[in-house]
Amino acid sequence: YERVQLRDLVVIKSSGKREDFDRSKLERSIRIALQKRPIDPERIDQMISGIVRRLESLGDTDIQSKQIGEIVMESLARIDTVAYVRFASVYKNFQTADDFDGFVSELRPGAAGEE
């Protein structure tokens, strides 16, 4: 099926560099986080489409990369905790085991659940 993009989005990186939004880049990073996880591929596609729709409906064509990362993490947290932690480890640039431990300990009370 064909995807209709509502508007051309521009991603503003943390360095200030601007680049056109690339859905395939978003999809690739999400699929890497979900690799070997028991999530239906159709559900992954729906999640990606939902993220893109949300970005397009923000009201601005310029989107901070940080904002995209937060939306992806929020979406992953809803469907798979392991994928959420995988994505967060790259997104938040964990450097040590303590970085992981601190992040995961925040999840233990049930902040992000698996289905």
N, C-alpha and C positions, 0 to 999 in steps of 0.2 A: 504494500500500500504506500501511497505517497504522503509525505509529511508536509504540512503547510506551516511555514514559519510566519508568525505574526509580524515580527520586526527583526531587523538586523541588530544583534547584540554585540557589544564590544566589552571585552574583559580587560579590566585594569589590574595588572599584576602588582604585587607588593613593591616591586622596583619602580613602579610608575609606567612601565611599558604597557602599551595598548595592543591588543590583538583581537581579531574577529573571534567570536564564540565558535567553538568547534564541537558539535554534538558528539562526534566520534571520539574525541579526546575524553569527554565526560563519560561516555559509555565504556571506553577502555578502562578507565580508572575504577569504575564501579565493578566491572566484570572481574578485574584483577582481585579486588577486595572480596568478591563473592566466589572466587575460584574454589572448586571442590566443596562448596557448601550446598546443602540440600534445598535449594531454592529453585522453583519452577522458572525456566527461561522467560516464559510469558509474563510472570510477575516482575522479573527484572526489567523487561521492556516497558511495562506499565509504570514502574517506578521512574525510569529514565524519562519517559514522556511527561510524567507528572512534574518532575523537577524542571524540565524545559518549559512547560506551561507556566509554572510558578515564576521562573525567571522572566519570561516574556510578559507576565502580568504585573511586574513590579512597578511599572510606570516610567522607567528610565531605560534607555538603551545602553547606558554605561553601567556595568556591574563589577564590583570589586571581587577579585578572585576569592578573597576571604569569605564573602557572602555566599558564593557558590559552594565552597567547602563546608560551611556551616549547614547549608540546606542538604547537601549530600549526607553529611554525618547524621543529621536528624532523620532522614529517610532510611538510611542503613540501620540506625538504632531500632527502628520500628520492625524491621524484618529479620535481622540476624546480628546478634551481639559480637560474634567472632569477626564478621565482615566489618562491623562498626569499629572495632579495635584495630583491625588491619589498616583500614583507611585512615583512622585517626593517627596511627603511628607514623605514617608518611606525612599526612597533612600537618600535624603538630611537630614534626621533625624530632621524634624521640631519639635521644642520643645514648641513654643508659637504661639498664634494667630498672633503675629507680623511677625513671620517667614512665615506663610501662606500669610498674607497680602502683604508682600514685594514681594513674589514670584508671586502671582496672579496679582499684579499691573504691573509687567513686561509683562504680557500676554495681558493686555487690549489694547495696540495699535495694536494687531493682530499678535503677534509673533507666536502663535500656534492656528490655526483655526479649527473649526469643519466643517464637511461636512453637 
